[in-house]
Amino acid sequence: MLFTKVGTVILLVSDMAKSTKFYKDILELPIKTKSSDWVEFFARETTLALHPLKSKRKNIKPSSGGTLVGFMVSDLESTAKTLKQKKVKFFKEPKNESFGKHAIIEDPDGHLISIAEMKSKAADEFDLLGLLGAE
């Protein structure tokens, strides 16, 4: 096998300062490294990185709805309440699903962020595509 794991999910963003503030201050993700054109969160396993969208590439938009970043939480109700207090936009309100509880929020560029509270370890391999439907 050529690939063994996902090392980094890189999001192209339109405003580094605004996006860094969202992920650091609103979602409270720990910063691993930071420079003017790269911010990386989490120090172990898979990292989430922000990189500015270069203006030369006009055919690329920050979010086209084709990527969804997923996070696991231990208490979705508490997490959702905190995010709502911080005025985070919900794409899908918290809902009970067969695998546990689930919600989808949006970052400043419209990237979708899945938040799930799983019922059990066996449910960790759920189908994210089935989660996108916001009723």
C-alpha positions in Angstrom: 0.0 0.0 0.0 1.4 3.4 -1.0 -0.5 5.5 1.6 -0.7 4.5 5.2 -2.8 7.4 6.8 -3.9 11.0 6.2 -1.2 13.3 7.5 -2.7 16.7 7.0 -6.0 18.1 5.8 -5.2 21.5 4.1 -7.9 24.1 3.7 -7.4 27.0 1.3 -8.7 30.1 3.0 -9.4 33.7 1.8 -8.3 35.4 5.1 -5.6 33.7 7.2 -6.2 35.9 10.3 -10.0 35.4 10.3 -9.7 31.7 9.7 -6.9 31.2 12.3 -9.1 33.1 14.8 -12.1 30.8 14.0 -10.2 27.5 14.4 -8.0 28.7 17.4 -10.5 30.8 19.4 -13.9 29.6 18.4 -13.2 25.8 17.9 -10.3 26.0 20.4 -7.9 23.9 18.4 -4.3 23.8 19.6 -1.8 25.4 17.2 1.2 23.3 16.3 3.0 25.7 14.0 2.2 29.1 12.6 3.7 31.4 9.9 2.2 34.1 7.7 1.1 31.6 5.1 0.7 28.4 7.1 -1.1 27.5 10.3 -1.2 23.9 11.5 -3.4 22.6 14.3 -2.9 19.5 16.5 0.6 18.1 17.4 -0.1 14.4 16.8 -1.5 12.1 14.2 -3.5 13.9 11.5 -3.2 17.7 11.4 -5.4 20.4 10.0 -3.6 23.2 8.1 -4.7 26.5 6.8 -3.0 28.0 3.7 -4.0 31.3 1.9 -5.7 31.0 -1.4 -3.3 32.5 -3.9 -4.9 35.2 -6.1 -3.1 33.9 -9.2 -5.3 30.8 -9.2 -8.7 32.5 -9.9 -10.3 29.2 -10.9 -10.0 27.9 -7.3 -12.6 29.0 -4.7 -12.0 28.5 -0.9 -14.9 26.1 -0.5 -16.9 24.4 -3.3 -18.7 22.1 -0.9 -16.7 19.0 -1.9 -14.7 18.7 1.3 -16.0 18.0 4.8 -13.7 18.0 7.9 -14.9 15.8 10.7 -14.3 16.1 14.4 -15.4 13.8 17.2 -16.6 15.2 20.5 -17.6 13.6 23.8 -20.7 15.9 24.4 -22.4 17.3 21.3 -25.1 19.2 23.1 -22.5 21.1 25.2 -20.3 21.7 22.2 -23.2 23.0 20.1 -24.3 25.3 22.9 -20.8 26.8 23.1 -20.6 27.2 19.3 -24.0 28.9 19.2 -22.9 31.3 21.9 -19.9 32.1 19.7 -22.3 32.8 16.8 -21.1 29.9 14.6 -23.3 29.2 11.6 -24.9 25.7 11.7 -25.4 24.0 8.3 -27.2 21.1 10.0 -28.5 21.5 13.5 -27.6 18.8 16.1 -29.6 15.7 15.4 -29.8 12.1 16.8 -28.6 9.6 14.2 -28.2 5.8 14.2 -24.5 6.2 15.1 -24.9 8.9 17.7 -25.4 12.6 17.6 -24.4 14.8 14.7 -24.2 18.4 13.5 -22.5 20.4 10.7 -21.1 23.9 11.1 -19.5 26.3 8.6 -16.1 28.1 8.9 -15.6 31.7 7.6 -15.0 30.4 4.1 -18.0 28.1 4.1 -16.0 24.9 4.6 -18.3 22.3 6.2 -17.2 20.8 9.6 -18.9 17.7 10.8 -19.1 17.2 14.6 -20.1 13.8 15.9 -20.7 12.2 19.3 -20.4 8.5 18.6 -22.5 5.9 20.5 -19.7 3.3 20.4 -16.2 2.6 18.9 -17.8 0.3 16.2 -19.7 3.3 14.9 -16.5 5.2 14.1 -16.7 4.1 10.5 -19.9 5.9 9.6 -20.8 7.2 6.1 -20.1 10.9 6.0 -21.9 11.3 2.7 -25.1 10.2 4.3 -24.7 12.9 6.9 -24.8 15.9 4.5 -28.5 16.0 4.1 -29.8 18.8 6.2 -33.5 18.5 6.7 
